[in-house]
Amino acid sequence: QVQLVESGGGLVQPGGSLRLSCVASGFRMAYWNIGWFRQAPGKDREAVSCVGTSDGVYYIDSVKGRFTITRDNAENTAYLQMNSLKPEDTAVYYCYAAGPSGAYWGQGAQVTVSS
């Protein structure tokens, strides 16, 4: 049974940092493409960052230089380090995995950037 569980969300002031974690079970993360998406109230879900099986990475322009995606294949965990957070980063962040047996989503983690 494939499962993705996010953690690390919360409330942070502008300019602060958070690290999201995505723990995978039921599959070997090393062989899957992993992504982080976010959805703000009233907006469509958008891809924030992803890392492929060959460790190629993608970032949406608005987070380049501030967010870093990594994966620890031994721990079957992916991370999204978010620095210099802005109010417009406020959203529910979802972990996403796509691989040989399909595509799966985590339950989401709320990130709120506010003073």
C-alpha positions in Angstrom: 0.0 0.0 0.0 1.5 3.3 -1.2 1.4 6.1 1.3 2.9 9.6 1.6 2.8 11.4 4.9 3.8 15.1 5.0 4.9 17.0 8.1 6.7 20.2 9.0 4.1 22.8 8.1 3.1 25.6 10.4 2.9 29.3 10.9 6.0 31.4 10.2 6.7 35.1 9.9 7.8 36.6 6.6 11.5 35.9 6.0 11.4 32.7 8.1 12.1 29.1 7.2 10.3 25.8 7.3 11.3 22.3 6.2 8.6 20.0 4.9 9.1 16.2 5.1 7.4 13.5 3.0 7.8 10.0 4.3 7.0 7.3 1.7 5.9 3.8 2.4 4.9 0.9 0.1 7.5 1.7 -2.6 11.1 2.6 -3.1 11.4 6.4 -3.5 14.7 6.1 -5.4 12.9 4.8 -8.4 10.1 7.3 -8.5 9.8 11.0 -9.4 8.9 13.1 -6.4 7.3 16.5 -6.4 5.9 19.2 -4.1 2.7 21.0 -5.1 0.8 23.7 -3.4 -2.7 25.1 -3.4 -3.7 28.5 -2.1 -7.3 29.4 -1.3 -9.2 30.1 -4.5 -6.3 29.1 -6.7 -5.4 26.0 -8.7 -2.9 23.5 -7.5 0.6 24.3 -8.9 3.8 22.4 -9.1 6.5 24.0 -6.8 9.4 21.7 -7.2 10.2 18.2 -8.3 13.2 15.8 -8.4 13.5 13.0 -10.9 15.0 9.6 -10.6 18.3 10.9 -12.0 18.1 13.8 -9.4 17.3 16.4 -12.0 15.4 19.2 -10.3 12.7 21.7 -11.3 11.5 24.8 -9.4 8.8 27.2 -10.3 10.2 30.7 -10.9 8.7 32.2 -7.8 10.7 29.9 -5.4 14.0 29.7 -7.2 16.8 30.6 -4.9 14.6 30.2 -1.8 13.4 26.6 -1.9 15.5 23.4 -2.1 14.1 19.9 -2.8 16.1 16.9 -1.6 15.5 13.2 -1.2 17.1 10.7 1.2 16.6 7.4 -0.6 17.9 5.4 2.4 15.2 7.0 4.6 12.6 6.9 1.8 11.9 10.6 2.6 11.8 13.7 0.5 12.2 17.2 1.9 11.4 20.8 0.8 13.5 23.4 2.6 11.8 26.7 2.3 13.7 29.9 3.2 12.9 33.6 2.9 9.2 32.8 3.1 6.7 35.3 1.8 3.0 35.7 2.5 2.3 34.5 -1.1 3.8 31.2 -0.2 0.9 30.5 2.1 -0.9 27.3 0.9 -1.5 23.7 1.5 1.6 21.8 0.3 1.2 18.3 -1.1 3.8 15.7 -1.7 3.4 13.8 -5.0 5.0 10.6 -6.2 4.9 9.2 -9.8 6.3 5.9 -10.7 5.9 2.4 -12.1 2.6 1.6 -10.4 0.9 5.0 -10.6 0.8 8.4 -9.0 0.0 9.3 -5.4 -0.6 12.3 -3.2 0.0 13.0 0.4 -2.7 14.5 2.6 -1.2 18.0 2.6 0.5 20.3 5.1 -0.6 23.8 5.8 2.0 26.5 5.5 1.0 30.0 6.6 3.3 33.0 6.3 2.1 35.9 8.3 3.2 38.5 10.7 
